[in-house]
């Protein structure tokens, strides 16, 4: 697995993968997330992903156009595909995603799939909130989730 770090408004992001982008990792307490064992840093990989993420954080890109091959179960991939339909700057609930995948009782499972999203930001799991309108769990932390939502609403 190869990886690169890029600076962003929410701190250093790690992008990793083999031939296509497979993983984005958030910083931990503002610090770079450590790579996996045996991973190789390569500052030449994923130039298009870095460019699009830079434009996103500058407020100039609202829709990513990248080849994504996230690894997960069939159900997780179905949820992640539904996440890609959430418009920039808007939010939906876990229940709404469950309805979109024709499984309205699966809102808890949708939450678990959301949490397992290996390519956050690009697959916009930060746009999913609780049915009461409150922010709920997020791999990068609620402060990063709020920052991403604020960026998209500005």
NORTADA-V201887 format. One record per run of one state. SS is the DSSP state (alpha for helix, beta for strand, coil for the rest). FROM is the first residue (numbers start at 0). LEN is the number of residues. If there is no record, write none. Layout:
ss=[SS/SS]
from=[FROM/FROM]
len=[LEN/LEN]
This chain:
ss=[coil/beta/coil/beta/coil/beta/coil/beta/coil/beta/coil/beta/coil/alpha/coil/alpha/coil/beta/alpha/coil/alpha/coil/beta/coil/beta/coil/alpha/beta/coil/alpha/coil]
from=[0/1/6/12/17/20/25/27/28/30/31/39/41/46/57/73/83/91/93/100/106/115/119/120/122/123/124/127/129/141/153]
len=[1/5/6/5/3/5/2/1/2/1/8/2/5/11/16/10/8/2/7/6/9/4/1/2/1/1/3/2/12/12/1]
